[in-house]
Amino acid sequence: DFGSGYSSLHMLKDVPVDRIKLDLKVLTRTGDIERGRVIVRFMIQMVKALGMDLIAEGVEFARQAEFLLSHGCFEMQGYYFFKPMPVEEFEQLPESISETLC
């Protein structure tokens, strides 16, 4: 979960990873929201420039999804889309929805 805890730029440089999960807490916590947007926008650019895939975690509102899409982040997860569910429940979703989510 890049963007939270002990993750660092050092990790991006030295650890062989091809996919980064970006924690959106920087957008949802109190404080300067505009600074959070700038940070997320540049994190998206940096991860893409490094040739890594990116998934944004913690999307709770349409405005967050729209912001991410407008800056080139096309993989997202969070309560805005669905709450966590057992595999059996996921398998019961209409096929058109489950294909979109995968």
C-alpha positions, 0 to 999 in steps of 0.5 A: 500500500504505497502512500501509507505506513512505511512504504517509501521511494526507496522501495520503488527504486530497489524492490523488484515490483511491477504493480503498486497499490496506491492508498488514497488516505492522503485524499480522505484524511482531514487537512489540505485536500489540494495538496493531497490531490497534487501528491496523488497526481504525481504519484500516478505519473511517477509509477507510470514512468517507472513502467509499473501498473497501478491500482488505487485503493480506498475509492469511496466517492464518484469524485475520487474515481473521476479524479483518478480517471482524469489522471490516467489511473484506470484500476481502482477498488473501494466501497464506491464500487462494492463492499467486500463480499465472499467469493460465492456472492461475487459469483452470483453477480450478473455476468455483465457486472462481474466482467466489468469488475475483473 
